[in-house]
Amino acid sequence: MLRFRALPAGVAIAVVAFGVALAAAQSTMKIGSGDIVADRQRLMKLNGASWKDAQDKFKAGNIEAIVVNAETMALNAQHIPMLFPQGSLTDKSNAKPDIWDKRDDFEKAAKNMETWAEKLRDAAKTKDTAATEAVVKDFGRNACGTCHTPFRKPLS
């Protein structure tokens, strides 16, 4: 009988040990390249390329193909705040200190980008040119501009 009691206790100890090891491994896992400024610049370039591609598809009348670009931008927007942790302002970055001084506004601007990208995705899914155009015409100013204008230094 003792043998059967020892087995579940041993299994429990092994499971706990595995969980502790897994938690320790996860806390040391590197996400991205390890260079937060380079990672956020890569994400922003991806957004810019996605937006340009979406505009080109719109001009070509390929409305439904815009869906993937808009979805990419919506998902990227969710990651923007975490790519700007406190203390990540460097001379390699065009970020303004306002990102950290007005963090709530910055996070709202990122959420706004996500919302506009979702509007673009949903309009493109309908294949309705007029509905998609209504979003496309204001997207740059209302999606990108609400963050770039207050929170990014002008590009030189």
C-alpha positions in Angstrom: 0.0 0.0 0.0 2.8 2.4 0.8 4.1 1.9 -2.7 0.9 3.3 -4.3 1.0 6.3 -2.0 4.6 7.1 -2.8 4.0 7.0 -6.6 1.4 9.8 -6.6 3.6 11.9 -4.3 6.5 11.3 -6.6 4.5 12.3 -9.6 3.3 15.4 -7.8 6.9 16.4 -7.0 8.0 15.8 -10.6 5.1 17.9 -11.9 5.9 20.8 -9.5 9.6 20.6 -10.4 8.8 20.7 -14.1 6.5 23.7 -13.6 9.2 25.6 -11.7 11.8 24.8 -14.4 9.3 25.9 -17.1 8.6 29.1 -15.3 12.3 29.8 -14.9 12.9 29.1 -18.5 10.1 31.4 -19.6 11.3 34.3 -17.5 14.7 34.2 -19.3 13.3 33.7 -22.8 14.2 36.5 -25.2 11.5 37.9 -27.3 12.4 39.6 -30.5 16.0 40.5 -31.3 16.8 41.8 -27.9 17.1 45.3 -29.3 13.7 46.9 -28.5 14.3 50.0 -30.7 15.2 47.9 -33.7 12.2 45.6 -33.1 9.8 48.5 -33.0 11.3 50.1 -36.0 10.9 46.8 -37.9 7.2 46.6 -36.8 6.6 50.2 -38.0 8.3 49.5 -41.3 6.1 46.4 -41.7 3.0 48.6 -41.0 4.2 51.2 -43.5 4.7 48.5 -46.2 1.3 46.9 -45.3 -0.4 50.3 -45.7 1.4 51.0 -49.0 0.4 47.6 -50.3 -3.2 48.2 -49.2 -3.2 51.5 -51.1 -1.8 49.9 -54.2 -4.4 47.1 -54.0 -7.2 49.7 -53.6 -6.0 51.7 -56.7 -5.9 48.4 -58.6 -9.5 47.6 -57.6 -8.4 44.5 -55.6 -10.5 45.4 -52.6 -10.8 42.0 -51.0 -7.0 41.5 -51.0 -6.7 44.5 -48.6 -8.0 42.3 -45.8 -4.7 40.7 -45.0 -2.9 44.1 -44.9 -5.5 45.5 -42.6 -5.4 42.5 -40.3 -1.6 42.7 -40.2 -1.8 46.4 -39.1 -4.5 45.6 -36.5 -2.4 42.8 -34.9 0.7 45.0 -35.0 -1.1 47.8 -33.3 -1.8 45.5 -30.3 2.0 45.2 -29.8 2.9 48.9 -30.1 2.7 49.8 -26.4 4.9 46.9 -25.3 7.6 48.0 -27.7 8.0 51.2 -25.9 8.9 50.3 -22.3 10.1 52.9 -19.9 13.8 53.7 -20.5 13.9 52.7 -24.2 14.4 56.2 -25.5 17.7 56.4 -27.4 19.3 58.5 -30.1 18.5 55.6 -32.5 14.8 56.3 -31.9 12.5 58.9 -33.3 10.2 58.5 -30.3 9.4 61.6 -28.3 9.5 61.5 -24.5 5.7 62.2 -24.5 5.2 58.5 -25.1 6.1 57.9 -21.5 4.9 61.3 -20.1 1.4 60.8 -21.6 1.3 57.0 -21.6 -2.5 56.8 -21.5 -2.8 58.9 -24.6 -0.1 56.9 -26.3 -1.9 53.6 -25.6 -5.2 55.1 -26.8 -3.5 56.1 -30.1 -2.2 52.5 -30.5 -5.8 51.3 -29.8 -7.1 53.8 -32.3 -4.7 52.4 -35.0 -6.1 48.9 -34.2 -9.7 50.1 -34.5 -9.0 51.9 -37.9 -7.2 48.8 -39.2 -10.2 46.6 -38.2 -12.6 49.1 -39.9 -10.5 48.8 -43.1 -10.4 45.0 -42.8 -14.2 44.8 -42.3 -14.9 47.2 -45.2 -12.6 45.3 -47.5 -14.2 42.0 -46.6 -17.5 43.2 -48.0 -15.7 43.9 -51.4 -17.6 47.2 -51.4 -15.4 49.8 -53.1 -17.2 52.8 -51.7 -17.2 51.6 -48.1 -13.5 50.7 -48.4 -12.7 54.1 -49.9 -14.4 55.8 -47.0 -11.9 54.2 -44.7 -8.9 54.4 -47.0 -9.2 58.2 -47.6 -8.8 59.0 -43.9 -6.7 56.1 -42.7 -3.3 57.7 -42.8 -4.4 60.8 -40.9 -6.7 59.1 -38.4 -4.9 55.8 -37.8 -1.2 56.5 -38.2 -1.2 60.3 -37.7 -2.9 60.2 -34.3 0.3 58.5 -33.0 3.0 59.9 -35.3 2.0 63.5 -34.9 2.2 63.8 -31.1 4.6 61.0 -30.3 7.2 60.8 -33.1 9.9 63.3 -34.1 9.7 64.4 -37.7 11.9 62.1 -39.9 14.9 63.8 -41.2 
